[in-house]
Amino acid sequence: MNENDLRDCFAMFSMVGLVMAYKDNHPEDVLADRAFKLADAMLEARKGNGSIGLPPVRARKVKTK
């Protein structure tokens, strides 16, 4: 999946939440614009600059008997 596809995917999920929360108070074009702004923020957070979001999840070491 390339970055544009991932951005569209993030925007799609953001749009679902925005429509559920604000569909009666905001026009669709405003919600779509906000969904892509959220998607851009998610892509930025994904770069792992450490200033926002959770630290990377580390794989658990499996103990052998």
LUMTI-847452 format. One line per 8 residues: number of its first residue (from 1); for each residue x, y, z of C-alpha. Coordinates in pm, 1 decimal. Each point is the difference from the previous one (the first is absolute). Example, Ala and Ser with C-alpha at 12.3 -4.5 7.8 and 13.67 -1.06 7.14 Angstrom:
REM residues 2
1 = 1230.0:-450.0:780.0 ~ 137.0:344.0:-66.0 $
END
This chain:
REM residues 65
1 = 0.0:0.0:0.0 ~ 151.6:332.2:-99.0 ~ -25.3:319.3:204.5 ~ -287.2:142.9:-207.4 ~ -204.3:-316.9:48.4 ~ 73.0:7.8:370.8 ~ -101.1:367.5:17.7 ~ -329.9:-82.4:-173.0 $
9 = -56.6:-289.4:240.2 ~ 68.9:220.3:303.7 ~ -229.6:268.6:-140.9 ~ -275.7:-255.1:-59.1 ~ 5.5:-115.6:360.8 ~ 19.7:358.4:124.4 ~ -295.7:94.7:-218.8 ~ -213.1:-275.6:153.6 $
17 = 61.1:138.4:347.4 ~ -55.3:358.8:-105.9 ~ -325.7:-79.7:-178.7 ~ -127.6:-195.5:299.5 ~ 83.3:287.3:235.0 ~ -72.2:311.2:-208.8 ~ -215.9:-85.3:-303.5 ~ -284.4:227.6:108.8 $
25 = 221.7:297.3:84.1 ~ 253.2:17.5:-285.3 ~ -17.1:-27.0:-379.6 ~ 164.3:-301.9:-161.6 ~ 280.4:200.8:-161.3 ~ 107.5:132.6:340.7 ~ -1.1:-351.3:145.1 ~ 199.6:-133.6:-295.7 $
33 = 260.2:275.2:40.0 ~ 33.9:-79.6:369.8 ~ 25.4:-373.7:-73.0 ~ 300.7:59.2:-225.9 ~ 158.7:231.2:257.7 ~ -34.7:-281.3:253.3 ~ 144.7:-246.3:-252.8 ~ 300.3:227.2:-52.8 $
41 = 50.2:20.2:377.3 ~ -13.4:-380.9:20.8 ~ 263.4:-33.2:-272.1 ~ 219.7:248.0:185.6 ~ -43.5:-191.0:327.1 ~ 85.7:-322.0:-181.8 ~ 347.4:131.8:-78.6 ~ 79.8:-60.4:365.8 $
49 = 160.3:330.3:87.5 ~ -75.0:-73.0:364.7 ~ -177.4:325.1:74.0 ~ -353.7:-134.2:-40.5 ~ -175.0:-331.9:30.7 ~ 110.1:-323.0:156.7 ~ 352.1:-134.6:-28.0 ~ 44.7:-284.9:-246.0 $
57 = -132.2:-331.7:120.0 ~ 278.7:-247.2:54.1 ~ -40.9:-368.5:-71.9 ~ -26.7:-213.9:310.1 ~ 272.3:-248.2:63.8 ~ -141.2:-347.5:36.9 ~ 146.3:-201.0:284.9 ~ 93.7:-353.3:-88.6 $
65 = -14.1:-276.6:257.4 $
END
